[in-house]
């Protein structure tokens, strides 16, 4: 979605918004609705309720080329986080919908149309089934597993006599922070989910109940019908969330995660918690690598610096040569902003020391 992505807090409406690419559109949320608007005229293009819960956060992922031959490319996606689910909107389909709504809005403003008829949004909805509370999450992308890891996971999750597939399925790793567990590693199974008989039975029972209630009089069922002047609110039909499996996590009853920020390489994540700690996590292994203490309400970020391949260095004989490396190395740094101290610190990840420190305003 390009370099134009950033977050901005709207103090008047208590909503969060950010621009989408260079299309002149803005995505925001308030309560349970996700709204897409034009930044130039603040005209509403489309609003839709994706889940019947308050929206916690909006996140996005820009397009990125594969870092090596085995790594997949990063697609443009928009993430809408709820307390018990997360919705993933593909960027390509979202931009096509915005262009269509923008053209319809121009016709309406030119008195050539009556209203904007927005097409439905295409999205995937994943549910957090094995985590009590979720405050933030990040997508690590497809999780490739070999046959040994696939059989090991099936044996641990289902036991010795469990049923397993001959080949490892395609999963997507979602790292979520919150409580019970403090950090959960959820795996979303790609493809169509199998039908669950309990969900089918509930749907059939609700349909029969509504049909019988409309056919029989209210006094026979003991239901008092409301007057015609009362407005009946229709419940919006929403797609149910596909439950993800939390294979493992970092459990700490007294610790509650506030924010999680994933590195550009998708291999590491940093979590800030309620106890004033900043924890570095290895996404592939599922372990905590390093911990920083004394950073309450910390805000974290990542910084990548590439090696200068055109630099010159002096040899032992005194001659000056040019570095011949065609592929520059990349160094990863962790940036921590502590509002209590009013400091911005830059650390080398995993084992390195602090390399820089700057003073900043405590209000951000």
C-alpha positions in Angstrom: 0.0 0.0 0.0 3.0 2.2 -0.5 5.0 4.6 1.6 2.0 6.8 2.4 0.9 4.6 5.3 0.8 6.1 8.8 -1.5 6.2 11.8 -3.2 9.4 13.1 -5.5 9.7 16.1 -8.6 11.8 15.6 -9.3 13.4 19.0 -12.7 14.7 18.1 -14.3 11.4 17.1 -12.0 9.1 19.0 -11.4 7.1 15.8 -8.2 6.0 14.1 -7.5 6.7 10.5 -4.8 6.5 7.9 -4.6 7.1 4.2 -4.6 4.3 1.6 -1.8 4.5 -0.9 -2.0 7.5 -3.3 -5.7 7.0 -4.0 -6.8 9.9 -1.8 -8.9 7.6 0.5 -8.8 7.2 4.3 -9.8 4.2 6.4 -11.2 4.8 9.9 -13.3 3.1 12.5 -15.6 4.1 15.3 -17.4 1.5 17.5 -18.2 -1.5 15.3 -18.2 0.2 11.8 -15.2 0.4 9.5 -15.6 3.4 7.2 -13.6 4.4 4.1 -13.6 8.1 3.1 -12.1 10.5 0.7 -9.4 12.7 2.3 -10.1 15.7 0.1 -13.8 16.1 0.7 -14.3 13.8 3.8 -17.1 12.1 1.8 -18.1 8.6 3.0 -17.5 6.0 0.4 -18.4 2.7 2.2 -19.0 1.6 5.7 -19.5 -2.0 6.8 -19.8 -4.0 10.0 -17.4 -7.0 9.7 -17.8 -8.3 13.2 -20.2 -7.7 16.1 -17.6 -6.3 18.5 -15.8 -3.0 19.0 -12.9 -2.4 16.7 -9.5 -2.4 18.6 -7.0 -1.5 15.9 -6.3 -1.1 12.2 -3.1 -2.4 10.7 -1.8 -2.7 7.2 0.9 -4.4 5.3 2.6 -2.9 2.2 3.8 -4.9 -0.7 7.3 -6.3 -0.3 9.6 -8.4 -2.6 10.9 -11.8 -1.4 14.0 -11.4 0.7 15.4 -14.7 -0.6 14.4 -17.5 -2.9 12.4 -19.5 -0.2 10.6 -16.5 1.2 7.1 -15.5 -0.1 6.3 -12.0 -1.3 4.3 -9.7 1.1 0.9 -8.9 -0.3 -1.0 -5.7 0.3 -3.5 -6.3 3.1 -5.6 -4.5 5.7 -6.2 -6.0 9.1 -9.1 -5.1 11.4 -8.6 -6.4 14.9 -11.5 -7.3 17.3 -11.4 -8.7 20.8 -12.1 -12.2 19.6 -11.3 -12.1 15.9 -9.3 -10.5 13.1 -10.5 -9.7 9.6 -8.1 -9.6 6.6 -9.0 -7.5 3.6 -6.9 -8.0 0.4 -5.5 -4.8 -0.9 -6.2 -5.4 -4.6 -9.9 -6.1 -4.1 -10.2 -3.2 -1.6 -8.7 -0.7 -4.0 -11.1 -1.8 -6.8 -14.0 -1.4 -4.5 -12.8 2.1 -3.5 -12.4 3.2 -7.1 -16.0 2.0 -8.0 -17.4 3.8 -5.0 -15.5 6.9 -5.8 -16.9 6.9 -9.4 -20.4 6.4 -8.1 -19.9 9.3 -5.6 -18.8 11.6 -8.4 -22.0 10.7 -10.4 -24.2 11.4 -7.3 -22.5 14.8 -6.7 -23.1 15.6 -10.4 -26.8 14.7 -10.0 -26.4 11.7 -12.4 -27.2 9.1 -9.7 -29.4 8.7 -6.7 -27.0 7.0 -4.2 -23.7 5.2 -3.8 -24.2 1.4 -4.0 -21.1 -0.1 -2.6 -20.2 -3.7 -3.6 -19.6 -6.1 -0.6 -16.1 -6.3 0.7 -14.2 -9.6 0.4 -12.3 -10.6 3.5 -11.3 -13.5 5.7 -12.2 -13.7 9.4 -10.1 -15.7 11.9 -11.1 -16.2 15.5 -9.0 -16.5 18.6 -10.4 -19.6 20.3 -7.6 -20.5 22.8 -6.6 -17.0 24.1 -8.7 -15.4 26.8 -8.0 -11.8 25.8 -6.3 -10.3 22.7 -5.1 -6.7 22.7 -2.9 -6.7 19.5 -1.6 -9.1 16.9 0.7 -9.4 13.9 0.8 -11.6 10.8 4.0 -13.5 10.3 2.9 -14.9 6.9 2.8 -18.5 5.6 4.4 -21.0 8.0 6.2 -23.7 5.9 6.7 -26.9 7.7 8.5 -30.1 6.7 7.1 -33.6 7.1 8.9 -34.2 10.4 7.5 -31.0 12.0 4.1 -31.8 10.6 4.0 -35.3 12.2 5.4 -34.0 15.5 2.7 -31.3 15.7 0.0 -33.8 14.9 1.3 -36.2 17.6 1.6 -33.5 20.3 -1.8 -31.9 19.6 -3.8 -35.1 19.0 -2.0 -37.9 20.7 -0.4 -41.1 19.5 -3.5 -42.5 17.7 -4.6 -39.2 16.1 -5.6 -38.8 12.4 -3.1 -36.8 10.3 -2.7 -35.8 6.7 0.0 -37.2 4.5 1.4 -33.8 3.7 1.7 -30.7 5.7 -1.2 -28.2 5.2 -0.6 -24.6 4.3 -0.9 -22.5 7.5 -0.5 -18.8 8.3 1.1 -17.8 11.6 -0.5 -15.0 13.6 1.2 -13.9 16.8 -1.2 -12.3 19.3 -0.5 -10.7 22.6 -2.9 -10.2 25.6 -3.5 -12.5 28.5 -3.8 -16.3 29.1 -1.5 -16.8 27.3 0.6 -13.7 27.4 1.8 -14.4 23.8 -0.1 -16.9 21.6 1.1 -18.4 18.3 -2.0 -19.1 16.3 -2.0 -21.0 13.0 -4.8 -20.3 10.5 -5.5 -23.1 8.0 -5.6 -21.8 4.5 -8.4 -23.0 2.2 -12.1 -23.8 2.9 -13.0 -24.9 6.4 -14.9 -28.2 6.8 -18.6 -28.0 7.8 -19.3 -28.3 11.5 -22.5 -30.2 12.2 -23.2 -28.2 15.4 -23.2 -24.9 13.4 -25.6 -26.5 10.8 -27.9 -27.7 13.5 -28.0 -24.2 15.1 -28.7 -22.5 11.8 -31.6 -25.0 11.1 -33.0 -24.5 14.6 -33.0 -20.7 14.3 -34.6 -20.9 10.9 -37.4 -23.2 12.2 -37.9 -21.0 15.2 -38.3 -17.8 13.1 -40.7 -19.6 10.7 -42.9 -21.0 13.4 -42.9 -17.7 15.2 -44.2 -15.9 12.1 -46.9 -18.5 11.3 -48.4 -19.0 14.8 -50.1 -16.2 16.7 -48.1 -14.5 19.5 -50.5 -15.4 22.4 -50.1 -19.2 21.6 -46.3 -18.9 22.1 -46.6 -16.6 25.0 -44.9 -13.7 23.1 -46.4 -10.2 23.2 -46.0 -8.4 19.9 -44.8 -4.9 20.0 -46.9 -2.0 18.6 -46.5 -0.9 15.0 -44.9 2.4 16.1 -41.9 0.6 17.6 -38.9 0.3 15.3 -37.6 -3.2 14.8 -33.9 -3.3 14.4 -32.8 -6.0 12.0 -29.7 -7.9 12.9 -27.0 -7.8 10.3 -26.0 -11.2 9.1 -22.2 -11.6 9.3 -19.8 -14.3 8.2 -18.8 -16.5 11.2 -15.1 -16.6 12.1 -13.0 -19.6 11.3 -11.3 -20.6 14.6 -7.5 -20.8 14.7 -5.5 -23.3 16.7 -3.1 -21.9 19.3 -0.4 -24.5 19.3 1.8 -23.0 21.9 2.4 -19.7 23.7 4.3 -17.8 26.5 2.2 -18.2 29.7 2.4 -15.6 32.5 -0.8 -15.0 34.6 0.4 -11.7 36.0 1.6 -10.3 32.7 -0.7 -8.6 30.1 0.6 -7.7 26.6 -0.2 -4.3 25.3 1.4 -3.9 21.9 3.3 -6.1 19.5 5.4 -5.0 16.5 7.0 -7.4 14.1 10.3 -6.9 12.4 10.4 -6.3 8.6 11.9 -9.8 8.1 9.0 -11.4 10.0 11.4 -13.4 12.1 11.3 -11.4 15.3 8.7 -9.5 17.3 8.8 -7.1 20.2 6.1 -7.0 22.8 5.5 -4.3 25.5 3.5 -5.4 28.5 1.8 -4.0 31.6 4.8 -4.6 33.9 7.1 -2.2 32.1 9.0 -4.8 30.1 9.9 -5.0 26.5 10.4 -8.6 25.3 12.0 -9.7 22.1 10.5 -12.9 20.7 11.6 -15.4 18.0 8.6 -16.1 15.9 9.9 -19.3 14.4 11.0 -20.9 17.6 8.3 -19.4 19.9 10.7 -18.3 22.6 11.6 -15.1 24.4 15.2 -14.1 23.3 15.8 -10.9 25.3 14.1 -8.6 27.8 14.4 -4.9 28.7 13.2 -3.6 32.0 12.0 -0.2 33.1 10.0 0.8 29.9 6.5 1.4 31.0 4.0 2.4 28.2 6.9 1.9 25.7 6.4 2.3 22.0 8.7 0.2 19.8 9.8 0.1 16.2 12.3 -1.3 13.9 15.1 0.2 11.8 17.0 -1.5 9.0 20.4 -0.1 7.8 22.1 -1.5 4.7 25.9 -1.7 4.3 27.4 0.8 1.9 28.9 -1.3 -0.8 30.8 1.6 -2.4 32.9 2.4 0.7 36.7 2.3 0.5 39.0 0.7 3.0 42.8 0.7 3.4 44.7 -2.5 3.3 47.8 -3.5 5.3 50.1 -2.4 2.4 48.6 1.1 2.4 46.6 0.8 -0.9 43.0 1.9 -1.0 40.6 -0.6 -2.4 36.8 -0.7 -3.0 34.6 -3.3 -1.4 33.5 -5.9 -4.0 30.3 -7.1 -2.2 27.4 -7.0 -4.6 24.8 -7.9 -1.9 25.0 -5.5 1.0 24.4 -6.8 4.4 21.5 -5.5 6.5 21.7 -4.6 10.2 18.5 -4.7 12.3 18.0 -2.2 15.2 15.3 -1.9 17.8 14.0 1.6 18.6 12.3 2.0 22.0 10.5 5.2 23.0 10.0 5.6 26.7 7.4 8.4 27.5 8.1 8.2 31.2 11.8 9.0 30.7 11.4 11.1 27.6 14.1 9.1 25.8 14.4 7.3 22.4 16.9 4.5 22.6 18.3 2.4 19.7 19.5 -1.1 20.4 21.1 -3.8 18.3 18.8 -6.8 18.4 19.3 -10.1 20.3 22.8 -9.7 21.7 24.1 -6.2 21.0 24.4 -3.1 23.2 22.7 0.2 23.0 24.1 2.3 20.2 22.3 5.7 20.5 20.0 7.6 22.8 18.1 10.8 22.2 15.8 13.0 24.3 12.2 13.5 23.2 9.0 15.0 24.5 7.2 12.9 27.0 3.9 13.6 25.2 5.2 12.0 22.0 
